Amino acid sequence: MAHNSIGKEVRGTTVIPAAFDFKRASSAAEAISLIGEYGDEAKFLAGGHSLIPLMKLRLAQPTMLIDIGRITDLSYIKDGGDHIAIGALTRHMDVEKSDLLKKHVPLLAHAAGHVGDAQVRHRGTIGGSLAHADSASDLPATTLALDATYVAQGPKGQRQIAAKDFYKGFLESALAPDEMLVEIRVPKTTGGWSFQKFNRRAQDWAIVGVAAWKNGKDSGVALVNMGSTPILATSVSAALASGASITEAAELAAAEAEPQSDLNASSEYRTHLAKVLVRRALEESTK
């Protein structure tokens, strides 16, 4: 067991995490046993791209880190019949490059290629991105649009959680303190799809993003960074199903959203962007 007791302030801003202990799990069962032992004081560590920055700013101060990055049996992409099953520790780069996903769920493979930069995609995991539940991340909204199911495992076994029921608030998910996300099941899709992302630099968080698919009157549209959780734009899909034009449906893009103003954009600008990007996404999905 390693121990980190370093902590210092630089010009009033904390840049080093508070003290924590560290244990490495060799299996999902061991990881779940450890999280059950340490409870709310523990956090899982996989790629670390979301957790470590929060720890450096002291916004997260776990006393125990459980390293799950070497659990190899949770890194896979398999054909599940009517869906593709993805292990939670599958790297973004593997999702992006997967021939199976390119064939059956191309929207997800494409969106994974927009996560961060190459370094992030080689280390970050899809399960870590989803469990972190950041509304500004690309893959939570993408899997939400695709009506994915997440498989959580705890001491009492596994349970399935629909993506639409998973995101509860800012950085808050339906995972219990003693549960671990182990698999993502994404239905196979047909028809057109599109991923639109507006940001200042390629590796930046999206100011607004849209993941969409369309097959006849059926569709799924979800928004990135338009609220405290990823947003499923059900009003857009309902309008399309009732015969509305793409332009008319896109005007409802922000109906379920609660966009916030920050240094990058005002809430009004985000609302405008959402309408524009939803229209573009649906037009591309219809070609």
KOLFI-102168 format. One record per residue (C-alpha): residue in three letters; y, x, z. Coordinates in steps of 0.001 Angstrom, whole numbers, plus 500000, padded with zeros to 6 digits. Each point is the difference from the previous one (the first is absolute). Layout:
N
ALAYXZ;...
***
This chain:
287
MET500000500000500000;ALA503382501366499004;HIS503159499323501922;ASN503600500008498792;SER502658500234502684;ILE502900501113497827;GLY503124497888499937;LYS503598500923499322;GLU503290498586498848;VAL502004501297497051;ARG503644498916500014;GLY499062496868501894;THR497234498955497591;THR496351500299500981;VAL498008501713497269;ILE496836500928501911;PRO497546497380501284;ALA499514499337503690;ALA496923501474501658;PHE496677498661498772;ASP496282500760500129;PHE497786500155496930;LYS496386499155499238;ARG498174500067496679;ALA497548497211499194;SER497010500756497787;SER499126496365499279;ALA501545496536500014;ALA497877499099503026;GLU501330502988501925;ALA503587499204499011;ILE499650496421501206;SER498426501203503247;LEU502948502338500569;ILE502632497364499213;GLY498218497680502418;GLU500088502707502667;TYR503709500843499641;GLY501319496578498927;ASP503678499530499170;GLU500765503632500846;ALA498018501218496959;LYS500701500056496266;PHE497794500786497029;LEU501063502935497842;ALA498845500243496380;GLY502544501329497487;GLY502753499803502605;HIS502847499303497590;SER501100496880501860;LEU499118500835503587;ILE501238503594500276;PRO503618499222498966;LEU500113497206502593;MET498678502386502631;LYS502574502632499113;LEU502744497441500562;ARG498296498818503229;LEU499743496504498526;ALA496263500287500631;GLN498722501914503027;PRO496209499767500162;THR498415502109502711;MET496795500355497967;LEU499553500594496271;ILE496570499240498560;ASP499491501927496786;ILE497943497929497533;GLY500841502078496931;ARG496541501564499780;ILE497975496780500147;THR498510500325496521;ASP498041496728500003;LEU503256498007499813;SER501127501598496729;TYR498553498084497044;ILE500730497552497184;LYS497065497679499215;ASP499286497000497802;GLY499373497029502307;GLY499211497437497291;ASP503049497736499991;HIS502145502641501718;ILE500536503732500337;ALA499363501427503474;ILE502178502941501044;GLY499375502065503110;ALA503036500161502256;LEU500102503814499898;THR500098500165496212;ARG502952502137498914;HIS502779498501497901;MET499206502461497209;ASP496404498771499855;VAL501205496400499773;GLU502390500965497223;LYS497356501897497987;SER497052497630500529;ASP498492498837496710;LEU498454497042501835;LEU503402498815501217;LYS501673500702496662;LYS497446497673498420;HIS499845497199502570;VAL503213500237502088;PRO502438502034497893;LEU503042498773501953;LEU498763501728503163;ALA499163503260498222;HIS503429500027498361;ALA501865499212503228;ALA498179502793501830;GLY501493502413497489;HIS503475499028501209;VAL499377500860503664;GLY502193502907501098;ASP499367503220498094;ALA496859501896499027;GLN499699501656503417;VAL500144496649501767;ARG497481498450497605;HIS497542502868500553;ARG500095499601503802;GLY501016496416500747;THR497369497255500232;ILE500079496387498898;GLY498784498847503404;GLY502720501931501781;SER502656498453497790;LEU498729496465500605;ALA499400500391503743;HIS503502501444500469;ALA501269496637498658;ASP503291501315498631;SER501656497439497740;ALA501629502841498031;SER496613501407498967;ASP498594499227496569;LEU496348499264500749;PRO500348497311502700;ALA501921497777497559;THR497672500860497117;THR496849499071501884;LEU501779496886501275;ALA500773498899496428;LEU496356500627499089;ASP498735497797502879;ALA498047502864501547;THR497867499776503111;TYR500082502705502677;VAL496928500826502075;ALA500674501036503599;GLN497399501472502318;GLY500069499965503776;PRO497545500224502891;LYS498782496457499295;GLY499337500640496307;GLN501878499300496789;ARG502354497203499008;GLN501794499169496775;ILE503748499404499879;ALA501749498531496967;ALA502948502113498883;LYS502286496974500374;ASP499039499792503695;PHE500139503724500740;TYR503723500794500165;LYS501588498570503142;GLY503360501765500322;PHE501769503307499567;LEU497253502675500180;GLU497779497361501628;SER496619498879498693;ALA497142497736501040;LEU497864502978501014;ALA498987499871503658;PRO500724503118502108;ASP496294500950499944;GLU499466499335496284;MET500044502270496985;LEU500561499036496362;VAL496856501116498169;GLU500018498332496573;ILE502216498202497500;ARG498437497441497645;VAL502077499185496937;PRO498956497206497606;LYS499465501042496408;THR502857498806497814;THR500435498909496430;GLY503161499361498025;GLY503272501909500164;TRP501577501935502848;SER503087502020500855;PHE501414502208502736;GLN503768500377500130;LYS501764502336502408;PHE503715500741500321;ASN500910503122501955;ARG502467502854499878;ARG497472502800499611;ALA496371499869498908;GLN498610500855503443;ASP502314497689501962;TRP499087496704501617;ALA500700497074497704;ILE503331498292500487;VAL498073497035498590;GLY496567499919498420;VAL497856497313498358;ALA496246499810499441;ALA498922497151497737;TRP497113498715497926;LYS499746496944497769;ASN497093498271498288;GLY500991496712498399;LYS501540497844502729;ASP498473502110502774;SER502049502840501429;GLY500686502162503015;VAL503383501538500814;ALA500885502108503031;LEU503182501839500953;VAL500579503457501474;ASN502831500550502510;MET501273496429499998;GLY499382499220503659;SER498338501246503156;THR496607499523498319;PRO498850500142496386;ILE500888496642498461;LEU497679497739498028;ALA502290498130497608;THR498076496731500032;SER502945498011498605;VAL499904502080496819;SER496285499378499479;ALA500368496292500781;ALA502819499673497483;LEU497972501712497277;ALA496994497786500742;SER502184496900499638;GLY501245501092496580;ALA503258501789500789;SER501126502759497695;ILE499896503602501115;THR503784500050500312;GLU499980496850502132;ALA497165501276502203;ALA501661503391500493;GLU503062498300501487;LEU497759499051502939;ALA498997503616500642;ALA501720500217503374;ALA499109496515501248;GLU497545501359502601;ALA501848503273500575;GLU502419501153502684;PRO501609503089498441;GLN501984502235502317;SER503072502110499309;ASP499798503753500573;LEU501499503236498692;ASN498229499567496656;ALA500819496396499150;SER501480496774501309;SER497827496932500449;GLU501820498353497073;TYR499247502958497742;ARG496336499936501019;THR499826496287499194;HIS501490500640496554;LEU497581502881499392;ALA497018497887501040;LYS500855497332497438;VAL500486502571497236;LEU496814501917500812;VAL497877496869500376;ARG501183498813496589;ARG499171503374498455;ALA496617500105501714;LEU499044496528498821;GLU501176500718496473;GLU497886503162499917;SER497046498112501470;THR500223497408497235;LYS499954502419497057;
***
